[in-house]
Amino acid sequence: MTSPRPALSLVLPCHDEEKLLPSTLDVVRDWLDASGLTYEVLVSDDSSTDRTPAIVRERMPAWPALRLVPPDPRRGKGAALTRGFAAAGGEYAAFIDADLEIPIENLGPLLAALDAGADIAIGSKRMKDDSLRRPLLRRLITGGYAAWVSLCLGSRVRDHQAGLKAMRLDRCRPVLGRVESTGWSWDTEFLVYAQQAGLAIEERGITTRVVDRASRVDVIRDSLRMGLDVLALRRRGVRVR
């Protein structure tokens, strides 16, 4: 007998997150249990060299909804997301960054947008009053990157890279199958293809919190890399029509 399809598949891409993963899993489980949804949580491992996979395996017997998606030779957050969504079986699917810089409560309005008919709902750091409290450099980069993607690829999305997105999985599988990026530009490529396909995208303002650890993102270096990735997509003829 097969298990019924969960309402939500939540993907957590992880690379060497042994220090924060236990608390993240506790917070995520508490919120999902309180939501009343049937769900699965897929920790998609990005070739971790620490105890990240072991932590997941240790918790799985007491939490049947928790699954580990193992790595393959393709490394990077984008590759982990691709594997996670390929393994997902829910009606809705979402991902959130494992550090919970964007608190899990922000997922609620995105799911409500899907309930209201959106195909994709994404968090935006540019649509809340407290966005002005983010560091000036990060605000400038977020806005500048959105303008760059709009110029090069014709995207109409205000914030491509916030680490919280949700979707109707069946509607989005053809788009997910087209994404080639294995790194940080996964989100941008996905959203451009989604606009090409005419999928309904809703943006919702999100709150953030200060995470007490060194950032995994080198803001300048990774922004330049993503800018070059956008140019590579343009050379391939990828553009919102």
Phi, psi and omega per residue, in radians:
M1 nan 2.223 -3.122
T2 -1.448 2.610 3.114
S3 -1.286 2.570 3.098
P4 -1.131 2.657 -3.128
R5 -1.175 2.262 3.100
P6 -1.242 2.713 3.083
A7 -1.219 -0.574 -3.029
L8 -2.432 2.339 2.919
S9 -1.918 2.101 3.124
L10 -1.895 2.083 -3.118
V11 -1.713 2.275 3.047
L12 -2.023 1.784 3.050
P13 -1.284 2.299 -3.037
C14 -2.394 2.398 2.973
H15 -2.410 1.979 3.106
D16 0.911 1.030 -3.076
E17 -1.986 0.538 -3.042
E18 -1.082 -0.511 -3.085
K19 -1.279 -0.661 -3.072
L20 -1.803 -0.281 -3.021
L21 -1.056 -0.734 3.128
P22 -1.001 -0.798 -3.137
S23 -1.199 -0.648 3.102
T24 -1.066 -0.790 -3.141
L25 -1.116 -0.663 3.091
D26 -1.070 -0.819 -3.105
V27 -1.139 -0.768 -3.129
V28 -1.109 -0.767 -3.132
R29 -1.113 -0.770 -3.139
D30 -1.027 -0.767 -3.093
W31 -1.199 -0.779 -3.121
L32 -1.148 -0.717 3.105
D33 -1.077 -0.695 -3.135
A34 -1.247 -0.389 -3.085
S35 -1.246 -0.393 -3.096
G36 1.433 -0.001 3.139
L37 -1.392 2.606 2.847
T38 -1.424 2.461 -2.972
Y39 -2.709 2.904 2.900
E40 -2.365 2.576 3.089
V41 -2.036 2.126 -3.105
L42 -1.972 1.917 3.040
V43 -1.487 1.920 -3.102
S44 -1.667 1.885 -3.010
D45 -1.412 2.241 3.120
D46 -1.768 1.163 3.050
S47 0.939 0.835 3.128
S48 -1.130 2.542 3.094
T49 -1.877 0.014 3.126
D50 -1.888 -2.689 -3.045
R51 -1.562 0.256 -3.131
T52 -0.912 -0.932 3.139
P53 -1.094 -0.640 -3.116
A54 -1.144 -0.661 3.114
I55 -1.066 -0.742 3.139
V56 -1.133 -0.831 -3.116
R57 -1.068 -0.653 3.141
E58 -1.132 -0.527 -3.080
R59 -1.587 -0.318 -3.032
M60 -1.060 -0.708 -3.119
P61 -1.046 -0.610 -3.122
A62 -1.582 -0.059 -3.114
W63 -2.454 1.458 -3.038
P64 -1.021 -0.400 -3.124
A65 -1.352 -0.174 -3.105
L66 -1.556 2.331 3.125
R67 -2.348 2.669 3.056
L68 -1.915 2.190 3.043
V69 -1.748 1.937 -3.033
P70 -1.254 2.798 -3.138
P71 -1.347 2.928 2.926
D72 -2.336 -3.099 -3.067
P73 -1.077 -0.318 3.127
R74 -1.421 1.945 -3.082
R75 -1.766 2.721 3.105
G76 2.198 2.755 -3.126
K77 -1.044 -0.722 -3.133
G78 -1.069 -0.733 3.114
A79 -1.117 -0.692 3.110
A80 -1.124 -0.681 3.105
L81 -1.149 -0.752 3.124
T82 -1.026 -0.789 3.110
R83 -1.135 -0.719 -3.107
G84 -1.098 -0.810 -3.134
F85 -1.226 -0.537 3.078
A86 -1.134 -0.534 -3.129
A87 -1.527 -0.188 -3.046
A88 -1.293 2.578 -3.133
G89 -2.260 0.163 -3.078
G90 -1.387 2.893 2.998
E91 -1.165 -0.790 3.007
Y92 -1.866 2.646 3.029
A93 -2.371 2.610 -3.127
A94 -2.610 2.849 2.934
F95 -2.370 2.683 3.066
I96 -2.479 2.491 3.126
D97 -1.132 2.472 -2.979
A98 -1.200 -0.344 3.131
D99 -1.389 -0.121 -3.134
L100 0.933 0.599 2.962
E101 -1.000 -0.616 2.947
I102 -1.672 1.886 -3.065
P103 -1.037 2.620 -3.046
I104 -1.080 -0.430 -3.138
E105 -1.069 -0.409 3.121
N106 -1.162 -0.259 3.121
L107 -1.207 -0.494 -3.095
G108 -0.970 -0.907 3.116
P109 -1.093 -0.524 3.098
L110 -1.202 -0.740 3.098
L111 -1.143 -0.619 3.086
A112 -1.114 -0.646 3.097
A113 -1.133 -0.654 3.070
L114 -1.159 -0.729 3.099
D115 -1.024 -0.574 -3.101
A116 -1.433 -0.059 3.041
G117 2.131 -0.126 3.104
A118 -1.170 2.576 3.022
D119 -1.461 -0.609 -3.123
I120 -2.387 2.402 3.036
A121 -2.248 2.259 -3.051
I122 -2.234 2.563 3.046
G123 -1.341 2.533 3.104
S124 -2.270 2.205 3.070
K125 -1.422 0.013 -3.096
R126 -1.841 0.161 -3.017
M127 -2.142 0.261 3.102
K128 -2.163 2.627 3.117
D129 -1.029 -0.627 -3.092
D130 -1.312 -0.026 3.032
S131 -1.075 -0.456 -3.138
L132 -1.228 -0.247 3.109
R133 -1.530 -0.107 3.062
R134 -1.220 2.647 3.128
P135 -0.947 2.466 -3.064
L136 -0.989 -0.738 -3.112
L137 -1.051 -0.759 -3.138
R138 -1.162 -0.657 3.100
R139 -1.118 -0.743 -3.140
L140 -1.129 -0.721 -3.130
I141 -1.173 -0.737 3.122
T142 -1.063 -0.816 3.130
G143 -1.190 -0.711 3.125
G144 -1.139 -0.674 3.129
Y145 -1.155 -0.734 3.110
A146 -1.057 -0.715 3.114
A147 -1.140 -0.677 3.132
W148 -1.129 -0.771 3.126
V149 -1.155 -0.664 3.085
S150 -1.096 -0.767 -3.122
L151 -1.146 -0.810 -3.031
C152 -1.426 -0.632 -2.978
L153 -2.102 -0.084 3.105
G154 1.337 0.288 -3.112
S155 -1.222 2.531 3.115
R156 -1.884 0.195 -3.125
V157 -1.457 2.469 -3.100
R158 -1.479 -0.563 -3.122
D159 -2.450 1.825 -3.078
H160 -1.412 -0.491 -2.821
Q161 -1.882 -0.013 3.119
A162 -1.017 2.422 -3.004
G163 -1.445 0.836 3.064
L164 -2.682 2.030 3.139
K165 -2.538 2.580 3.120
A166 -2.393 2.738 -3.049
M167 -2.757 2.763 2.903
R168 -1.381 1.972 -2.905
L169 -1.122 -0.774 -3.094
D170 -1.122 -0.679 3.126
R171 -1.169 -0.515 -3.013
C172 -1.720 -0.146 -3.096
R173 -1.015 -0.732 3.107
P174 -1.057 -0.635 3.114
V175 -1.230 -0.782 3.122
L176 -1.008 -0.624 -3.127
G177 -1.205 -0.273 -3.133
R178 -1.570 -0.339 -3.017
V179 -1.244 2.205 -3.118
E180 -1.833 -0.335 -3.065
S181 -1.083 2.378 3.055
T182 -1.846 -0.028 -3.060
G183 -2.069 -2.580 -3.034
W184 -1.157 -0.378 -3.067
S185 -1.444 0.075 3.132
W186 -0.922 -0.828 -3.076
D187 -1.026 -0.787 -3.103
T188 -1.114 -0.823 -3.133
E189 -1.072 -0.763 3.124
F190 -1.027 -0.811 -3.078
L191 -1.222 -0.588 3.082
V192 -1.163 -0.796 3.102
Y193 -1.099 -0.642 3.126
A194 -1.113 -0.694 3.089
Q195 -1.182 -0.669 3.054
Q196 -1.011 -0.678 -3.078
A197 -1.394 -0.052 3.126
G198 1.323 0.357 3.119
L199 -1.282 2.555 -3.119
A200 -1.436 2.044 -3.104
I201 -1.948 2.237 3.070
E202 -2.016 2.374 3.042
E203 -1.820 2.410 3.105
R204 -2.226 2.369 3.098
G205 -1.129 2.512 -3.104
I206 -2.253 2.755 3.011
T207 -1.730 2.773 3.089
T208 -2.308 2.909 3.070
R209 -2.355 2.802 3.100
V210 -1.385 2.219 3.131
V211 -1.744 2.177 -3.033
D212 -1.484 1.229 3.032
R213 -2.866 2.843 3.103
A214 -1.149 2.348 -3.129
S215 -1.150 2.494 3.047
R216 -1.413 -0.105 -3.073
V217 -1.887 2.162 2.928
D218 -1.475 1.827 -2.909
V219 -0.982 -0.842 -3.090
I220 -1.218 -0.902 -3.074
R221 -1.058 -0.846 -3.068
D222 -1.252 -0.523 3.074
S223 -1.168 -0.736 3.082
L224 -1.095 -0.700 3.137
R225 -1.106 -0.749 3.136
M226 -1.179 -0.619 3.074
G227 -1.073 -0.692 3.082
L228 -1.201 -0.609 3.079
D229 -1.079 -0.659 3.105
V230 -1.085 -0.748 3.094
L231 -1.087 -0.668 3.122
A232 -1.125 -0.681 3.080
L233 -1.107 -0.712 3.128
R234 -1.094 -0.708 3.131
R235 -1.140 -0.493 3.090
R236 -1.387 -0.039 3.139
G237 1.473 0.255 3.133
V238 -1.410 2.085 -3.119
R239 -2.828 2.474 3.039
V240 -1.179 2.191 -3.100
R241 -1.456 nan nan
